[in-house]
Amino acid sequence: MKVTLVCSGGGVDGFNSAGKGMSGGWIGHGLALLSACAKQAGHEVSLIDRRALRDWDHFRQEVRSRAPDVAGFGMLSVDFNPAMKGIELVKEANPNTITVVGGPHPTLVPDEVLSNPLVDHVVIGEGEISFVEMLHKFERGERVDRLIDGDRPNLDELPFADRDIYLEEWRKAGYDYDSPEAPLSAETRPPFVTIIAGRGCRYNCAFCKPGEDILFGKGVRRRSVSHVIAELKQLREKYHFNTLMIHDDCLTEDRVWVQEFCDSYEAEGFTQPYWCQARVDHVVKHEDMIRRMGEVGLQGLFLGFESGSDRVLRFIRKGTTVAKNLEAAVICRKYDIRIWANYMLGLPTETEEEIRETIAMLKEIDPDYYSPAFYTPYPGNDLYDYCVEHSLSLVKDHDGYSRNPTEPKIKGHDPVFLRWALMESQRRKLRNSIRRDTKYYLRRYASPRKAVAKVNRAMNARFGRRG
């Protein structure tokens, strides 16, 4: 069958954002795996990535040129509106095209998606097995239920993600990197790639659970180290990558797996620096693991500090403390590991004094990169339910699910104070960015003038042009 997968993502950024920033610069591993599985089963697969298009007229043209039998849409909560618009245009082009929707939002709120009569089928959970089975049934003219509970695959039995479907589309939009993912920063040298080594998380953060368990099942399912290394070998040969991001929610959860990965990564001759996500309590409890990861190329960790208040950390069930946040940062500095600080402002029950405690903590940590968010009540987790129960949510439309900090997402917070806190928490960001980028570009370019020009471009891209 002719299958067109649709990345309706980018959130509010949307059109003209391919290769730009985190929301536009990375592939969707879900669609890339669906493409690989469908191609392996003999189907013809193409991609429409909204981020690589100009506008809805451009989208309409692409749909008509592909003329798919089946259109498969991936959907986060923030993608609901553009996905529904895309489905409308697919049906406008050909009412007989079968529309299938999957992803986190349909999994957690299936009835909302099914309420649109233009949506023919919804797959909840993991779709690699069930989507291919649906395609075979469509070919044979067999009946397919409107709501499908996806079968959970053995991750080692899945093909490697089909990254080229993204690269092909991005090239049309003027993207010029050698791999289908844009670097995190000046330090993450292109070509840059991301992989996923496992699914799920065994922890119980209130802003995530039980939604993740509904998506992936309880606990963690991880690919074997040999399977991950085989994919990295393919990526090294195909894209000659210089930097790697391992996208697992918490790679450091399994020390035995990490040790085997480090040994294999080193033995197979990989010298490329890599990044991953970790919990601060893992860093503190298993410093030897962090040291070993650093020996084989760990360049930076995404750490969920979340708050500088122990009461707030308990309230969100983070399972860590401010003291551990600070100690984890010290350990990272000890092994020259960059710190990408994830934290939230404007949480339910959080006071202004507790927000000031978060600012004070961040000043002490002095991270290399700041990733703030105004707490957003996404559906599918206990903290969202708390906000609903107490009538706290200010999100009036799916576009409001964007995690970009613009306005408070719940009641009880002064918008002026919250915006001040956002800027104050990142006071050192500009200084760090200039220092880091200047060092990098001075090493890379013999001409100081050229290095300064590159730093200026990086600053404009990161903070916006002034004046």
Buried (B, 14 or more C-beta within 10 A) or exposed (E): BBBBBBBBBBBBBBBBBBBBBEBBBBBBBBBBBBBBBBBEBEBEBBBBBBBBBEEBEBBBEBBEEBEBBBBBBBBBBBBBBBBBBBBBBBBEBBEEBBBBBBBBBBBBBBEBBBEBEEBBBBBBBBBBBBBBBBBBEBEEEEEBEEEBBBEBBEBEEBBBBBBBBBBBBBBEBEBEBEBBBBBBBBBBBBBBBBBBBBBBBEBBBBBBBBBBBBBBBEEBBBBBBEBBBBBBEEBBEBBEBBBBBBBBBBBBBBBEBBBBBBEBBBEEEBEBBBBBBBBBBBBBBBBEBBBBBBEBBBBBBBBBBBBBBBEBBEBBBBBBBBEBBBBBBEBBBEBEBBBBBBBBBBBBBBBEEBBBBBBEBBBEBEBBBBBBBBBBBBBBBBBBBBBEEEEBBBBEEBBBBBBBBEEBBBEBBEEEBBBBBBEBBBEBBEEBBBEBBBBBBBEEBEEEEEBBEBBEEBBEEBEEEEE
